[in-house]
Amino acid sequence: MRRAVVIGATGQIGRVAVGALARDGWEVTALSRGGGRDEGWPEGVRVARVDREDEAALAGAVGDGCDVLVDMVAFGPGHARQLTSLADRVGSAVVISTVSVYEDDKGRNFDTQGEPDGFPEYPLPIPEDQRTVQPGDASYSTRKASLERELLAAGSKLPTTLLRAGAVHGPRCMTPRELYFVKRNLDGRPRRVLPYGGESRFHPASVHNLAELIRLAASRPGTRVLNAVDPQAPTVAEIARAIDTVMGVERESVLVDGPPPAPTVGDTPWSVPVPVVCDMTAAERELGYRPVARYAETLPDTVAWIEQHLAGRDWREAYPKMFQNYGDLFDYAAEDAFLDALGT
């Protein structure tokens, strides 16, 4: 039986990927810092408590070897070297990367978006051969670029599929962009402000589609980089309406031309001035990939998870990384002041 070892197995993507591999006939060892087990996993899945920073523990979990090593939580060149050090016992690897490694032809990227005219203008859609940021330690994006470079350089020593994920969505996400609309609906807000005419598009990636890509790549080893996103990239206005439908409410979107009218008004986690949409042709060609989930179809589970996680808690306590990454997403006083002024 083919053996898979999954690092970060109890995270948002890992839980689904472990189940997909196990149901596909793999003997799976699920590694996590807590050593937990998801209730949806088949009984044959083995679990182990391993901190991936503990190289000896990781090597011990790999043991005599595995056919594929799947890494959900690799974030820099050190992790890449950790993986390549196991190459003599690992047939191939599948590693999660990110679309934020891309930069446009003027050198703009996600790290420059806060600068004047700093948001990147990517090709539509973005192919995998689009240029990427310079590897380094300066940011999440540059560390992921370093990770990619190290693993790709390993070549046949450790064939690695790097999956550049978009805006990951699904239950158990600690930074769910859907929170922006779910909480407003729960709070009874009748209107929401959407900049850029509500047309912003930031390509989402369902955990189910990512798990399918992992499953396919595990059975087709190779050294490659592939985009990993959903079949569609809905606009932010479409996302808002889809969430309304799931929650059984009707809300009004107040569309604003151009950027958010104030720092805490309308700046949704999807609000980008130009589309960020990725090409999935390579995954279809190289892996025979076909999406298994569409954004709207997965929303009920996502919304239910957010509602459950929010229940009885301040949103900043429930989702501290959201507050850290995006600031105050629910400044209703500023929002009302803008809407009142707009009404006059």
N, C-alpha and C positions, 0 to 999 in steps of 0.2 A: 504494500500500500504506500502511496506517495505521502511524504510527511511535510507539513507546513508548520513553521513557527511564526507566530504573529506577535510583534512588539507593540504595546499600546492597545491591547485587545479589548479593554473595557471602556475605551473612549467612544466617542460618537460614531466614527467610521468603523472602528475595530469590531464593535459588537455585531454589526451587520455583516462585515467581511468574514469573520470567523464562522458565522452560521452558513454563509454562502459556500465557503470552502468545504466545510464539513458535509454539507448536503451534496456536494459535488464528488464525494468519495475520498477526500483528503483526511489523513490522520492529523489532527490539529492540536498543537500545544499553544495555549493562549497565555501570554505573559503580560503582567501588569503589576504596578507597585502594590496594589491591594490584594492581588491574587484572587479576585472575584470571578464569579460565573454569572453569565446572563441567562435568565430563565428561558429564553428562546433557543439556546444552543442545544444541539443533539447531545445525548448522554455521553457519547464517545469522546467529546472534547476534553482534553486534559488542561488543567490550569496550574500556573506556578506564580509565586510572588517573586518578581524580579524588577529591580530598579535598573533601567537601561544604562545609567551612569556607572553601574558596577560591572566592569568588564568581565571579571571572573565569574560573576553570577550569570551574566548573559551567555558566556561561553559554555558554562555548565548546563544551561537550559538547552542550548543547541546540541550538546552531547556529541555523539559520534557523527552527527550530521543531519541535514534535512535537504529536501529537494528544493524548497523555496523558503526564503526568509522575507516576511512582509513587515515593513516598518512604517507605522503611522506617525511616529514622533521623532523623526530625524530632523535636526535643525541646523546643522553646520558641518564644517569639514571634519571636526573631531568625531562626529557620529559616522561620517562616511568612512573614515579610517578604521573605526571600530568594526564596521560591517566588512570591509575588505580584509581585515585581519582574520576573519572567519572563512575566507574564500575557499580554503582547502577542505572545508566541511559543508559548504553550501553550494547547491547547484545553481541557483539564481536568486535574484532579489526583486521585490516590488516595493517601491518607496514613494510615499506621498510628498509631492512638491506643491507649488502654487503658481497661479497665473501672475502673481505680483512680481515674478522675476522678469517679466517683459518690460522693455522700454521702447519708446518710439524712435523714429529716425532722427529726432532732434535731441535725443538723450534724456527725454522726460520719462518719468516713471511714477510709481505710487509714492516714492519718497519725496518727490518734488511737487506733489499736487497742492501743497499749501502755499507755494510760491506764486507770484503773479504770472499768469499764463503758464503755470507749471503742470497742468494736468495733461497726461500723455494722449496723443491722438493716434490710436492704433489702426492698423488695417482692419477692414470689416469683411469677414471675420479674421481673427488672429491665427496665423499658422504657426506651427512649432518652430519654424526656422526664423521667426521674428527675433531680432537682436534682444539680448538680455542685459541686465545690470551687471556692473563689474563685481566680481566676487569680493567679499570682505566681511568685516565684523560690525559694520555701521548700523545695520538694520536687519529686521526679519527677512526682507527680500534679498539683501546681499549675502546673508548667511545661507539662505536656501540656494542661491546661485553658486556659492562655494561648495555646498553639498553636491549639487548636480555635477559640477566640474570634476570633483574628486571621483565620483562614482562612474561617470562616463569614461574617465581616463583609465579606469580599471579594465575596461573592455571585456575580453573573453575570460579574464581571470575571475570576474564576478559579473556575469551578464545581468544588467539591471534595467528594469522598466521604471522610469520616473513618470509619475502621473501628476500633471499640473492641474490641481483642483481649482475650481472657481469658488463662488460664495456657497460654502457647504451648508446644507439645511437638512433638518430632520430632528426627531426627538433627541434629547440629552445634549443639545448644543448649548454651550455656555455663553455664546455670543449670537443669539438668534436675531437676525435682522427683522424677522416677523414681529418681534416684541413691540416695535414702533407702532404698529397698527393694532395688535392684539390688546395692549394695555389701553390705548385710546378708546377702543370699543368697550372694554370692560368699565372704563371710567365714564362712559356715556357721552363722550365728546362728539358732537354732531358734525363737525367739520375738521378737515386736516389740510394743511398747506403743502402743496407739492411744487417745488421749483422746476425749472426747465420744462414747463408745460406738462409735467407728469410723464415725460417721454424717456427719462433716464433708464438705461438698461445695463445691468451688471450681471453677467452670466451666472446663474445658480448651478449648484451641483448637488444632486440628491445623494444621500448616503447609500441608497440602493443602487444607483448607477455607478457610484465609485466601487461598491462591492462587486458588481458585475465585471467592471474593468479589472479589478484585482484578480478575480477568479479566472478570467480569460488569460491575463498576462502570466499567471502562475503556471498555466499549462502550455504557454508558448514563450519560453525564455528568449531573451534578446536584450541587446544594449540599445535603448531607444528612449525618446522623450515623447509623451503623448498628452494632449489636452484631455481634461477630465471634467466635462460639464454636461448639463441636461440637454435634451434635444431642442428646447426653445429657451430664449432669453426674454421673458415678459417685461413690459415696461413697469415702472413703479406704480403707475395708475392701475394697471391690470392686476398687479399683486394686491394692491389695496382692496380692489373690488372682489378678488377671489377670497381674501380673508374675511371680508364682510359676509360673503355668501356662506362660508363655513360657520360663522358665528351667528348667522340669522339676523343680521342687522342691515340697515341702509344708512350710509353716511355720504356726505358731500365732500368731494375733493375740490379745493380751491386752487386752481392752477395759476402759477406765477411764471411769467417769462423770465428767463435768466436765472441767476443763482439764488440761493436762499435769501430772503429779504432781511434777515437778521441772524446773528450767530446761533440762536437757539430756536429759530422759527423755520420749519420746513426742511431742515437739514437731515433727511432720512439716511439710513445706512446704505441706500441704493443711489443716492442723489449724485450723479456724475454728469458733467456737461456734455460729454460725448460717449457713445456706446463702448462698452467693454464686452465684446462677444467673440467667442472662440470657435475655431474650425474643428470639427470632429472627424473629418475625412480620414486622417491617418489611423485613428483607432479602428474605424470601420474596416479599413483596408488591411491593417496588420494583424488585428485580433479577431476580425469577424464580429466586431462589437455592434450590438443593437440595444438601444436604451430599454430599460425595464420599468422606468417610472417617469411620469411627467409632473411638473411642478404642482399644478392644481390638485392632482390626484393624491399627493402626499400631504397636503396641507392639514387635513383633519387630525392626523396624528401629531403633527408639529404644533398646531394650535392647542390641542389638548395637553400636550406636555408643558407648554409655556404657562397655560392657565393653572395647571397643577403645581408647577414650580413657584409661581407667583403667589399662590393662595396664602393670605394672611401675612404677607411679607412686603417690606419696602423693596421696590424693584432694584435698588442699588445693593441691597443685601443679597437678593436672589441672583442678580447678574452683575457682580462687581466688575467683571472684565468689560461688559458693555459700557458701564459708566467710565471706566478707565480709557476705553478706546474712543468713545463718541461724546463724552461729556453729558450734559443734561438734555436728554431727549424729550423730556416732558415738562418744559417750561411753559405751563399753560397761561401764566400771567402775560408773558411776552407774546404768546400766540394770540390771546384774546385782544391785546392792545393792537396788534397788527390787523386783525380781522375787523375790529371796531373802526379803525382808521380807514380801512378799505371800504367799509360800508358807508362812510360819510363822503 
